[in-house]
Amino acid sequence: MDALPSSSAVIFGAGGIGRALTERLIDRPEISQVWSISRRPQDFDHPKLVSRQMDPADEARLIALASELRESGHTLRLAIVTNGVLQDPITGPEKSWKALDPVGLAHIFAVNTILPAIIAKHILPVLSREDHSVFAALSARVGSIADNRLGGWYGYRASKAALNQIIHTLAIELARTHPKALCVALHPGTVETALSEPFSAGGRARLSPRASAEAMLQVLASLEAKDSGGFFGWDGQAIPF
């Protein structure tokens, strides 16, 4: 992104990827303020960092946060939602339709689909209308319907596919009021985090959170207005819906 005075970024989630994105953005001279929004506070301090411990699903808190961002004196140029779950903690990943459970599915959709949508509802209006700005949510390659050849993981796949549709639809509406803004879904790659550790067997190459964060920020910097509504991997490749 081009350097502008008093530009800010907001990261939702302080897990492995969220923490890495926050640290990478703090290091960037074009970003003068970085907001970290999480149920748990950041465990480090920095002059650029503004940490808010809150439930991002609480709309009243999101309304207050949006007001804070508007009144901060910094132009919001970037917002990234990193919150997500791989499985319901009780039912686990569904290997067969026999394992489908309404409570487990509702939990996965609440975190992976509904939460980013509600965050977007309150954060998209705060993005700069005059300059290039980006709203992104972390999706997953397994959410691609066209790329699904193995089956299984019903809830995770479906919730991420639904998120991709939410992002695409948000982008259409955003273009009417913020013609220079982008709204995209990002696949961070297979990342070394506590979330993915139980499913990391098989020798698949994994990225460090820092490498994934830097790669995704480079992808976002390379996108143009025509790319809004798309789904992109950490390597810059467009992923089919």
Backbone as CSV, one residue per row, in Angstrom:
resi,resn,N_x,N_y,N_z,CA_x,CA_y,CA_z,C_x,C_y,C_z
1,MET,0.826,-1.186,0.000,0.000,0.000,0.000,0.868,1.246,0.000
2,ASP,0.424,2.270,-0.700,1.168,3.516,-0.745,1.166,4.161,0.635
3,ALA,2.267,4.799,0.956,2.373,5.440,2.256,1.476,6.667,2.326
4,LEU,0.673,6.763,3.386,-0.145,7.930,3.659,0.044,8.279,5.128
5,PRO,0.001,9.569,5.473,0.160,9.942,6.875,-1.008,9.428,7.707
6,SER,-0.727,9.008,8.941,-1.744,8.618,9.906,-2.661,7.509,9.384
7,SER,-2.073,6.473,8.833,-2.833,5.325,8.371,-2.875,4.259,9.460
8,SER,-4.034,3.604,9.617,-4.155,2.588,10.644,-4.593,1.260,10.045
9,ALA,-4.388,0.200,10.826,-4.822,-1.143,10.466,-5.450,-1.766,11.704
10,VAL,-6.418,-2.677,11.490,-7.038,-3.370,12.610,-7.035,-4.864,12.323
11,ILE,-6.563,-5.632,13.295,-6.489,-7.082,13.177,-7.414,-7.708,14.216
12,PHE,-8.341,-8.534,13.757,-9.238,-9.245,14.656,-8.671,-10.650,14.887
13,GLY,-8.395,-10.961,16.149,-7.792,-12.236,16.509,-6.329,-12.067,16.853
14,ALA,-5.901,-12.679,17.962,-4.512,-12.553,18.409,-3.846,-13.914,18.525
15,GLY,-4.320,-14.889,17.738,-3.665,-16.187,17.698,-2.377,-16.116,16.907
16,GLY,-1.888,-17.268,16.442,-0.597,-17.288,15.754,-0.531,-16.362,14.563
17,ILE,-1.518,-16.440,13.672,-1.507,-15.605,12.467,-1.837,-14.164,12.815
18,GLY,-2.837,-13.948,13.692,-3.193,-12.591,14.079,-2.042,-11.863,14.740
19,ARG,-1.340,-12.561,15.619,-0.173,-11.960,16.291,0.904,-11.604,15.268
20,ALA,1.170,-12.523,14.329,2.207,-12.281,13.327,1.846,-11.102,12.428
21,LEU,0.583,-11.002,12.042,0.144,-9.865,11.212,0.310,-8.555,11.977
22,THR,-0.059,-8.555,13.233,0.087,-7.356,14.058,1.546,-6.915,14.130
23,GLU,2.440,-7.867,14.371,3.863,-7.540,14.473,4.413,-7.027,13.146
24,ARG,4.018,-7.662,12.038,4.526,-7.240,10.735,4.033,-5.835,10.387
25,LEU,2.790,-5.537,10.721,2.239,-4.219,10.413,2.875,-3.138,11.284
26,ILE,3.172,-3.468,12.537,3.861,-2.504,13.400,5.211,-2.126,12.799
27,ASP,5.867,-3.063,12.137,7.181,-2.804,11.545,7.111,-1.950,10.288
28,ARG,5.921,-1.768,9.736,5.804,-1.060,8.455,5.672,0.446,8.680
29,PRO,6.551,1.238,8.062,6.524,2.683,8.298,5.261,3.364,7.780
30,GLU,4.592,2.764,6.787,3.396,3.411,6.241,2.179,3.258,7.148
31,ILE,2.287,2.388,8.165,1.203,2.208,9.123,1.594,2.879,10.441
32,SER,0.785,3.841,10.869,1.135,4.595,12.069,0.430,4.082,13.317
33,GLN,-0.599,3.246,13.153,-1.323,2.719,14.301,-1.899,1.352,13.957
34,VAL,-1.726,0.381,14.856,-2.245,-0.974,14.643,-3.141,-1.339,15.823
35,TRP,-4.379,-1.687,15.514,-5.344,-2.094,16.530,-5.413,-3.616,16.558
36,SER,-5.348,-4.183,17.748,-5.476,-5.624,17.935,-6.742,-5.892,18.743
37,ILE,-7.676,-6.627,18.131,-8.973,-6.887,18.758,-9.087,-8.379,19.031
38,SER,-9.225,-8.739,20.303,-9.244,-10.156,20.651,-9.894,-10.367,22.008
39,ARG,-10.369,-11.591,22.210,-10.887,-11.935,23.531,-9.767,-11.940,24.569
40,ARG,-8.545,-12.114,24.104,-7.392,-12.032,24.997,-6.516,-10.875,24.542
41,PRO,-5.917,-10.137,25.477,-5.106,-8.986,25.081,-3.750,-9.416,24.533
42,GLN,-3.141,-8.540,23.755,-1.778,-8.791,23.311,-0.857,-8.785,24.526
43,ASP,0.151,-9.645,24.505,1.069,-9.733,25.644,2.351,-8.942,25.402
44,PHE,2.268,-7.921,24.544,3.426,-7.044,24.353,2.926,-5.629,24.122
45,ASP,3.801,-4.679,24.329,3.461,-3.262,24.153,4.304,-2.661,23.043
46,HIS,3.728,-1.673,22.393,4.461,-0.917,21.373,3.741,0.417,21.202
47,PRO,4.475,1.495,20.932,3.829,2.804,20.771,2.742,2.828,19.692
48,LYS,2.870,1.965,18.671,1.872,1.936,17.609,0.653,1.081,17.949
49,LEU,0.771,0.245,18.968,-0.252,-0.760,19.238,-1.373,-0.231,20.129
50,VAL,-2.606,-0.482,19.675,-3.801,-0.224,20.489,-4.505,-1.561,20.650
51,SER,-4.538,-2.081,21.862,-5.113,-3.399,22.126,-6.469,-3.252,22.797
52,ARG,-7.447,-3.984,22.294,-8.775,-3.993,22.887,-9.185,-5.432,23.166
53,GLN,-9.411,-5.740,24.438,-9.858,-7.074,24.819,-11.382,-7.076,24.814
54,MET,-11.971,-7.803,23.885,-13.425,-7.806,23.736,-13.860,-9.015,22.934
55,ASP,-15.125,-9.344,23.041,-15.710,-10.395,22.231,-16.104,-9.770,20.897
56,PRO,-15.451,-10.129,19.794,-15.765,-9.492,18.517,-17.151,-9.836,17.993
57,ALA,-17.838,-10.777,18.648,-19.206,-11.098,18.247,-20.224,-10.198,18.941
58,ASP,-19.769,-9.361,19.861,-20.638,-8.451,20.602,-20.861,-7.194,19.758
59,GLU,-22.052,-7.045,19.204,-22.295,-5.921,18.289,-22.180,-4.575,18.991
60,ALA,-22.595,-4.509,20.238,-22.475,-3.239,20.958,-21.012,-2.817,21.064
61,ARG,-20.133,-3.788,21.317,-18.706,-3.483,21.387,-18.151,-3.119,20.012
62,LEU,-18.661,-3.779,18.962,-18.212,-3.452,17.606,-18.626,-2.032,17.214
63,ILE,-19.818,-1.632,17.608,-20.275,-0.267,17.329,-19.357,0.737,18.028
64,ALA,-19.021,0.448,19.285,-18.126,1.336,20.028,-16.737,1.360,19.398
65,LEU,-16.269,0.187,18.935,-14.959,0.118,18.290,-14.943,0.938,17.011
66,ALA,-15.986,0.819,16.208,-16.062,1.591,14.965,-15.993,3.086,15.255
67,SER,-16.662,3.507,16.313,-16.618,4.915,16.699,-15.212,5.327,17.118
68,GLU,-14.539,4.463,17.870,-13.156,4.733,18.272,-12.240,4.881,17.064
69,LEU,-12.404,3.984,16.100,-11.559,4.025,14.903,-11.784,5.320,14.124
70,ARG,-13.040,5.748,14.019,-13.344,6.992,13.301,-12.722,8.192,13.983
71,GLU,-12.723,8.179,15.316,-12.284,9.339,16.080,-10.798,9.298,16.431
72,SER,-10.090,8.281,15.945,-8.685,8.097,16.332,-7.736,9.090,15.685
73,GLY,-8.189,9.731,14.620,-7.300,10.632,13.891,-6.433,9.923,12.877
74,HIS,-6.649,8.612,12.708,-5.898,7.810,11.744,-6.871,7.236,10.713
75,THR,-6.491,7.272,9.456,-7.339,6.760,8.382,-7.220,5.242,8.311
76,LEU,-8.337,4.541,8.423,-8.303,3.077,8.394,-8.082,2.599,6.962
77,ARG,-6.954,1.930,6.746,-6.586,1.451,5.416,-6.664,-0.059,5.282
78,LEU,-6.645,-0.774,6.423,-6.588,-2.226,6.358,-7.288,-2.845,7.566
79,ALA,-8.133,-3.848,7.294,-8.782,-4.620,8.353,-8.718,-6.087,7.953
80,ILE,-8.254,-6.938,8.864,-8.141,-8.370,8.578,-8.768,-9.152,9.726
81,VAL,-9.667,-10.074,9.374,-10.306,-10.948,10.357,-9.614,-12.306,10.308
82,THR,-8.986,-12.682,11.404,-8.257,-13.956,11.454,-8.981,-15.006,12.281
83,ASN,-10.077,-14.637,12.943,-10.804,-15.580,13.794,-11.312,-16.767,12.988
84,GLY,-11.254,-17.942,13.572,-11.774,-19.122,12.885,-11.558,-20.378,13.700
85,VAL,-12.326,-21.423,13.382,-12.162,-22.732,14.020,-12.111,-23.806,12.936
86,LEU,-11.346,-24.849,13.195,-11.243,-25.969,12.266,-12.348,-26.991,12.482
87,GLN,-12.843,-27.075,13.706,-13.825,-28.103,14.024,-14.593,-27.708,15.268
88,ASP,-15.738,-28.330,15.477,-16.425,-28.183,16.740,-15.651,-28.981,17.788
89,PRO,-15.413,-28.450,18.975,-14.586,-29.148,19.962,-15.183,-30.461,20.454
90,ILE,-16.482,-30.642,20.311,-17.116,-31.873,20.784,-17.252,-32.900,19.670
91,THR,-17.757,-32.477,18.518,-18.012,-33.438,17.436,-16.778,-33.723,16.597
92,GLY,-15.831,-32.776,16.547,-14.639,-32.974,15.724,-14.963,-32.861,14.244
93,PRO,-13.962,-33.040,13.372,-14.201,-32.958,11.924,-15.033,-34.153,11.450
94,GLU,-16.030,-33.873,10.617,-16.926,-34.932,10.148,-16.299,-35.661,8.966
95,LYS,-15.990,-36.934,9.165,-15.439,-37.740,8.077,-16.547,-38.363,7.229
96,SER,-17.762,-38.353,7.736,-18.905,-38.932,7.040,-20.147,-38.123,7.371
97,TRP,-21.168,-38.227,6.534,-22.427,-37.545,6.827,-23.055,-38.082,8.113
98,LYS,-22.649,-39.276,8.522,-23.170,-39.851,9.768,-22.771,-39.011,10.984
99,ALA,-21.717,-38.249,10.845,-21.214,-37.452,11.967,-21.810,-36.048,12.012
100,LEU,-22.643,-35.696,11.040,-23.207,-34.349,11.016,-24.081,-34.110,12.240
101,ASP,-23.844,-32.975,12.888,-24.535,-32.640,14.126,-24.971,-31.173,14.065
102,PRO,-26.242,-30.869,14.302,-26.708,-29.489,14.154,-26.029,-28.500,15.096
103,VAL,-25.733,-28.931,16.307,-25.085,-28.030,17.260,-23.645,-27.741,16.823
104,GLY,-22.938,-28.795,16.408,-21.573,-28.607,15.942,-21.503,-27.727,14.699
105,LEU,-22.409,-27.952,13.755,-22.437,-27.135,12.542,-22.731,-25.673,12.873
106,ALA,-23.673,-25.448,13.795,-24.027,-24.079,14.159,-22.827,-23.353,14.764
107,HIS,-22.046,-24.060,15.580,-20.870,-23.447,16.192,-19.839,-23.058,15.134
108,ILE,-19.567,-23.946,14.201,-18.566,-23.683,13.172,-18.994,-22.513,12.289
109,PHE,-20.273,-22.494,11.896,-20.758,-21.385,11.068,-20.751,-20.066,11.842
110,ALA,-21.042,-20.121,13.146,-21.054,-18.902,13.943,-19.690,-18.227,13.943
111,VAL,-18.625,-19.020,14.056,-17.271,-18.455,14.119,-16.713,-18.153,12.735
112,ASN,-16.856,-19.088,11.803,-16.181,-18.958,10.504,-16.931,-18.096,9.498
113,THR,-18.244,-17.978,9.641,-19.036,-17.259,8.644,-19.734,-16.035,9.222
114,ILE,-20.492,-16.251,10.291,-21.304,-15.160,10.825,-20.448,-14.080,11.474
115,LEU,-19.437,-14.490,12.245,-18.587,-13.498,12.916,-17.912,-12.542,11.929
116,PRO,-17.223,-13.019,10.873,-16.627,-12.076,9.913,-17.666,-11.175,9.254
117,ALA,-18.870,-11.715,9.004,-19.918,-10.906,8.375,-20.338,-9.753,9.281
118,ILE,-20.499,-10.027,10.571,-20.916,-8.982,11.499,-19.796,-7.968,11.719
119,ILE,-18.562,-8.442,11.758,-17.437,-7.505,11.847,-17.437,-6.580,10.627
120,ALA,-17.625,-7.162,9.447,-17.649,-6.355,8.221,-18.759,-5.315,8.259
121,LYS,-19.894,-5.694,8.780,-21.043,-4.777,8.872,-20.657,-3.456,9.529
122,HIS,-19.811,-3.527,10.543,-19.469,-2.318,11.294,-18.134,-1.704,10.896
123,ILE,-17.244,-2.489,10.290,-15.910,-1.979,9.954,-15.824,-1.446,8.526
124,LEU,-16.531,-2.055,7.584,-16.459,-1.574,6.198,-16.794,-0.083,6.076
125,PRO,-17.808,0.427,6.766,-18.094,1.863,6.632,-16.980,2.779,7.131
126,VAL,-16.071,2.233,7.959,-14.992,3.052,8.511,-13.803,3.152,7.555
127,LEU,-13.701,2.229,6.605,-12.588,2.265,5.652,-12.555,3.580,4.892
128,SER,-11.368,3.985,4.498,-11.210,5.221,3.740,-12.032,5.183,2.455
129,ARG,-12.762,6.255,2.186,-13.531,6.370,0.942,-12.698,7.001,-0.175
130,GLU,-11.664,7.736,0.209,-10.881,8.475,-0.783,-9.660,7.710,-1.273
131,ASP,-9.140,6.788,-0.456,-7.876,6.139,-0.783,-8.046,4.624,-0.828
132,HIS,-7.041,3.954,-1.368,-7.021,2.494,-1.421,-7.095,1.932,-0.007
133,SER,-8.018,1.002,0.200,-8.152,0.356,1.505,-8.609,-1.081,1.286
134,VAL,-8.425,-1.923,2.316,-8.678,-3.360,2.156,-9.364,-3.923,3.400
135,PHE,-10.381,-4.737,3.170,-10.962,-5.598,4.209,-10.738,-7.032,3.747
136,ALA,-10.146,-7.854,4.612,-9.870,-9.248,4.255,-10.265,-10.160,5.408
137,ALA,-10.699,-11.367,5.065,-11.006,-12.385,6.065,-10.285,-13.662,5.673
138,LEU,-9.762,-14.370,6.663,-9.054,-15.609,6.381,-10.053,-16.722,6.083
139,SER,-9.931,-17.286,4.893,-10.749,-18.417,4.486,-9.844,-19.648,4.456
140,ALA,-10.159,-20.625,3.616,-9.337,-21.831,3.505,-9.564,-22.451,2.142
141,ARG,-8.519,-23.033,1.583,-8.639,-23.657,0.267,-9.715,-24.745,0.255
142,VAL,-9.886,-25.442,1.380,-10.902,-26.492,1.415,-12.314,-25.919,1.301
143,GLY,-12.457,-24.602,1.415,-13.752,-23.972,1.197,-14.099,-23.819,-0.264
144,SER,-13.154,-24.115,-1.147,-13.414,-24.054,-2.585,-14.252,-25.261,-3.009
145,ILE,-15.449,-25.025,-3.524,-16.309,-26.115,-3.991,-15.667,-26.801,-5.195
146,ALA,-15.090,-25.989,-6.076,-14.482,-26.547,-7.294,-13.277,-27.410,-6.979
147,ASP,-12.625,-27.160,-5.844,-11.390,-27.862,-5.500,-11.621,-29.038,-4.538
148,ASN,-12.875,-29.314,-4.235,-13.191,-30.368,-3.271,-13.232,-31.733,-3.972
149,ARG,-12.201,-32.531,-3.752,-12.119,-33.858,-4.365,-12.046,-34.984,-3.334
150,LEU,-11.893,-34.625,-2.065,-11.713,-35.635,-1.028,-12.932,-35.821,-0.138
151,GLY,-13.798,-34.807,-0.070,-14.952,-34.882,0.807,-14.566,-34.732,2.264
152,GLY,-15.514,-35.013,3.158,-15.255,-34.876,4.581,-15.194,-33.431,5.037
153,TRP,-14.997,-33.248,6.346,-14.890,-31.913,6.937,-16.059,-31.018,6.498
154,TYR,-17.253,-31.537,6.611,-18.442,-30.850,6.104,-18.583,-29.429,6.662
155,GLY,-18.534,-29.307,7.983,-18.748,-28.006,8.591,-17.694,-26.987,8.211
156,TYR,-16.434,-27.392,8.258,-15.352,-26.459,7.936,-15.418,-26.038,6.474
157,ARG,-15.570,-27.019,5.586,-15.671,-26.695,4.160,-16.845,-25.749,3.884
158,ALA,-18.019,-26.123,4.405,-19.223,-25.356,4.093,-19.184,-23.956,4.695
159,SER,-18.645,-23.827,5.919,-18.587,-22.508,6.552,-17.631,-21.580,5.820
160,LYS,-16.539,-22.118,5.299,-15.599,-21.290,4.544,-16.135,-20.971,3.148
161,ALA,-16.853,-21.908,2.542,-17.498,-21.613,1.260,-18.530,-20.501,1.434
162,ALA,-19.275,-20.572,2.539,-20.253,-19.523,2.824,-19.561,-18.184,3.087
163,LEU,-18.432,-18.222,3.780,-17.667,-16.997,4.009,-17.233,-16.381,2.679
164,ASN,-16.776,-17.206,1.751,-16.361,-16.691,0.446,-17.514,-15.982,-0.253
165,GLN,-18.721,-16.534,-0.140,-19.890,-15.888,-0.744,-20.208,-14.572,-0.039
166,ILE,-20.090,-14.556,1.283,-20.296,-13.313,2.035,-19.325,-12.241,1.559
167,ILE,-18.052,-12.606,1.453,-17.026,-11.656,1.024,-17.329,-11.123,-0.374
168,HIS,-17.683,-12.019,-1.283,-17.975,-11.606,-2.661,-19.157,-10.636,-2.693
169,THR,-20.188,-10.913,-1.903,-21.365,-10.058,-1.875,-21.067,-8.720,-1.204
170,LEU,-20.283,-8.745,-0.128,-19.871,-7.499,0.507,-19.111,-6.605,-0.471
171,ALA,-18.253,-7.224,-1.286,-17.441,-6.458,-2.236,-18.310,-5.713,-3.240
172,ILE,-19.392,-6.338,-3.671,-20.294,-5.689,-4.627,-20.897,-4.430,-4.018
173,GLU,-21.357,-4.540,-2.771,-21.964,-3.383,-2.112,-20.917,-2.334,-1.761
174,LEU,-19.748,-2.777,-1.317,-18.691,-1.840,-0.931,-18.275,-0.951,-2.097
175,ALA,-18.266,-1.506,-3.306,-17.827,-0.747,-4.481,-18.711,0.471,-4.750
176,ARG,-19.945,0.437,-4.265,-20.861,1.553,-4.514,-20.510,2.780,-3.690
177,THR,-19.913,2.586,-2.537,-19.590,3.704,-1.654,-18.087,3.935,-1.497
178,HIS,-17.301,2.864,-1.721,-15.848,2.939,-1.563,-15.190,2.381,-2.830
179,PRO,-15.183,3.148,-3.921,-14.718,2.616,-5.207,-13.255,2.182,-5.233
180,LYS,-12.452,2.655,-4.289,-11.044,2.272,-4.259,-10.747,1.178,-3.241
181,ALA,-11.780,0.688,-2.585,-11.590,-0.323,-1.539,-11.729,-1.729,-2.093
182,LEU,-11.075,-2.672,-1.430,-11.156,-4.085,-1.786,-11.694,-4.881,-0.607
183,CYS,-12.440,-5.935,-0.924,-12.919,-6.877,0.081,-12.607,-8.268,-0.455
184,VAL,-11.719,-8.990,0.211,-11.249,-10.268,-0.331,-11.148,-11.335,0.761
185,ALA,-11.134,-12.592,0.306,-10.880,-13.738,1.175,-9.453,-14.213,0.930
186,LEU,-8.784,-14.641,1.996,-7.386,-15.069,1.901,-7.212,-16.471,2.479
187,HIS,-6.460,-17.296,1.761,-6.037,-18.595,2.295,-4.617,-18.422,2.809
188,PRO,-4.381,-18.597,4.128,-3.051,-18.315,4.684,-2.026,-19.410,4.472
189,GLY,-2.428,-20.530,3.846,-1.539,-21.667,3.728,-1.688,-22.562,4.950
190,THR,-0.926,-23.645,4.974,-0.891,-24.523,6.142,0.143,-23.964,7.109
191,VAL,-0.346,-23.413,8.213,0.499,-22.609,9.094,0.746,-23.332,10.407
192,GLU,1.943,-23.178,10.936,2.334,-23.800,12.203,1.694,-23.055,13.371
193,THR,0.480,-23.458,13.719,-0.214,-22.864,14.861,-0.792,-23.972,15.723
194,ALA,-1.179,-23.608,16.936,-1.800,-24.589,17.837,-3.101,-25.112,17.245
195,LEU,-3.777,-24.293,16.451,-5.039,-24.693,15.847,-4.866,-25.847,14.874
196,SER,-3.788,-25.797,14.079,-3.587,-26.806,13.042,-2.725,-27.984,13.493
197,GLU,-2.111,-27.884,14.662,-1.178,-28.913,15.114,-1.769,-30.327,15.123
198,PRO,-3.023,-30.527,15.584,-3.559,-31.897,15.603,-3.734,-32.518,14.222
199,PHE,-3.685,-31.685,13.156,-3.955,-32.194,11.815,-2.772,-31.994,10.884
200,SER,-1.562,-31.928,11.457,-0.371,-31.605,10.677,0.410,-32.835,10.250
201,ALA,-0.095,-34.030,10.505,0.622,-35.245,10.114,0.613,-35.390,8.596
202,GLY,1.544,-36.178,8.096,1.561,-36.443,6.664,2.668,-35.732,5.929
203,GLY,3.456,-34.927,6.655,4.617,-34.318,6.018,4.316,-33.118,5.148
204,ARG,3.097,-32.601,5.216,2.777,-31.424,4.399,3.587,-30.234,4.869
205,ALA,4.157,-29.509,3.918,4.969,-28.345,4.262,4.103,-27.296,4.947
206,ARG,4.641,-26.728,6.021,3.902,-25.716,6.749,4.692,-24.427,6.799
207,LEU,3.969,-23.315,6.835,4.571,-22.001,6.933,4.605,-21.572,8.390
208,SER,5.584,-20.780,8.743,5.552,-20.143,10.051,4.494,-19.040,10.000
209,PRO,3.928,-18.664,11.152,2.975,-17.551,11.143,3.575,-16.283,10.541
210,ARG,4.835,-16.027,10.828,5.485,-14.827,10.297,5.562,-14.871,8.771
211,ALA,5.946,-16.039,8.213,6.061,-16.165,6.760,4.692,-16.029,6.103
212,SER,3.672,-16.640,6.701,2.321,-16.533,6.159,1.829,-15.091,6.193
213,ALA,2.058,-14.414,7.320,1.615,-13.031,7.461,2.274,-12.135,6.421
214,GLU,3.578,-12.262,6.266,4.294,-11.425,5.302,3.821,-11.707,3.884
215,ALA,3.618,-12.994,3.570,3.158,-13.355,2.228,1.774,-12.778,1.942
216,MET,0.881,-12.873,2.898,-0.469,-12.347,2.687,-0.475,-10.830,2.549
217,LEU,0.344,-10.150,3.323,0.423,-8.693,3.189,0.968,-8.303,1.813
218,GLN,1.910,-9.083,1.293,2.411,-8.819,-0.056,1.319,-9.048,-1.100
219,VAL,0.511,-10.083,-0.898,-0.600,-10.335,-1.819,-1.580,-9.166,-1.790
220,LEU,-1.950,-8.716,-0.606,-2.891,-7.606,-0.498,-2.349,-6.347,-1.162
221,ALA,-1.048,-6.125,-1.032,-0.438,-4.939,-1.642,-0.455,-5.010,-3.167
222,SER,-0.537,-6.221,-3.713,-0.489,-6.384,-5.164,-1.866,-6.356,-5.830
223,LEU,-2.927,-6.438,-5.034,-4.265,-6.519,-5.610,-4.764,-5.160,-6.076
224,GLU,-5.631,-5.190,-7.088,-6.232,-3.990,-7.643,-7.740,-4.025,-7.429
225,ALA,-8.400,-2.917,-7.747,-9.845,-2.806,-7.521,-10.617,-3.930,-8.201
226,LYS,-10.153,-4.373,-9.352,-10.836,-5.439,-10.091,-10.794,-6.769,-9.355
227,ASP,-9.898,-6.904,-8.388,-9.756,-8.149,-7.651,-10.700,-8.243,-6.458
228,SER,-11.407,-7.154,-6.173,-12.293,-7.152,-5.022,-13.357,-8.228,-5.166
229,GLY,-13.630,-8.927,-4.070,-14.588,-10.023,-4.086,-13.960,-11.362,-4.356
230,GLY,-12.657,-11.388,-4.620,-11.978,-12.621,-4.972,-11.464,-13.391,-3.775
231,PHE,-10.918,-14.572,-4.085,-10.386,-15.499,-3.088,-8.959,-15.822,-3.515
232,PHE,-7.972,-15.483,-2.667,-6.569,-15.583,-3.047,-5.766,-16.354,-2.004
233,GLY,-4.784,-17.116,-2.497,-3.893,-17.845,-1.615,-2.732,-16.987,-1.177
234,TRP,-2.018,-17.457,-0.153,-0.855,-16.739,0.355,0.222,-16.583,-0.715
235,ASP,0.173,-17.450,-1.740,1.146,-17.372,-2.829,0.700,-16.463,-3.956
236,GLY,-0.425,-15.782,-3.796,-0.913,-14.831,-4.778,-1.810,-15.438,-5.845
237,GLN,-1.994,-16.745,-5.826,-2.823,-17.404,-6.835,-4.306,-17.250,-6.494
238,ALA,-5.100,-16.945,-7.521,-6.555,-16.892,-7.338,-7.067,-18.323,-7.134
239,ILE,-7.968,-18.504,-6.182,-8.536,-19.811,-5.882,-9.987,-19.817,-6.340
240,PRO,-10.424,-20.837,-7.059,-11.824,-20.862,-7.526,-12.778,-21.054,-6.360
241,PHE,-13.949,-20.448,-6.491,-14.971,-20.626,-5.460,-15.542,-22.040,-5.496
